[in-house]
Amino acid sequence: MNICTKCGIDKPIEEYETYWHSTQNKTRTRRYCRDCCKEQRRLYRESIRNKKITQPVSPEPPTIHYSTLPDYYNCIDCNNWKHISDFYQRKDKKPLNKKCKDCQRECDRMKAEQKRIDNGGSLMVPFKPNVYFDKYQKENTFELMGLMGYLYDEETGIWWKPGVKEIVDGKPVFLKISKQLHGRPRKITREVINQMIEMRNKKWTFAKIGIKLDLSESTIQKYISLYGKIG
């Protein structure tokens, strides 16, 4: 038998509720009997129904006129008033421009993206092959290599061209191509050298002289430096 602390009646242990005590890690018996517990729950629910609960109304925040504050500026892009710390500043602690940092970074990002589109990708060339700085660079590389007759091997990541460059054991191998000389080498006579010097003295360029005499520019420069005086 056990005495209920609520009604004071001595009742058997079966008339009391039990619960698991997680801290003590064991089952405990309540001090109130079942009838008193039910009555207590009923009174609690009734008190909740009869109680009028009113939520406190928070006052409206005061209106801040940022235009009157010296450290706040209006961004021309997002149209938000922000503190001077949200703008890039000059040496005199004034905003560098009328755009906040977030809007300026977004503007710079869009300009860089448009520049990459106009240039056909980034102007930087990666050191490793088959690596690209952006999608535009990759698209233009594949287009150019395709126009030159090269094919891309997906498995090895190597560009190859039939008769020029092949893939052997997963490695690129350039084929030996015999070069055929067109005609016989031209002999440079004293008469040809005099023509070079005469044309050069007339202010002809090396390229123009080379076209006239069917010689390379380096050959003309070599013989003029050795035998002629440029006027």
ABEGO torsion letter per residue (X at the ends): XBBBAAAGBBBBAAABBBBBBAAAGBBBBBABBAAAAAAAAAAAAAAAAABBBBBBBBBBBBBBBAAABAABBBBAAAGBBBBAAABBBBAAGBBABABBAAAAAAAAAAAAAAAAAAAGEBABBBABBGBBABAAAAAAAAAAAAAAGBBBBAAAGBBBBBGABBBBGGBBBBBBBBBBBBEBBBBBBAAAAAAAAAAAAAGBBAAAAAAAAGBBAAAAAAAAAAABBBX
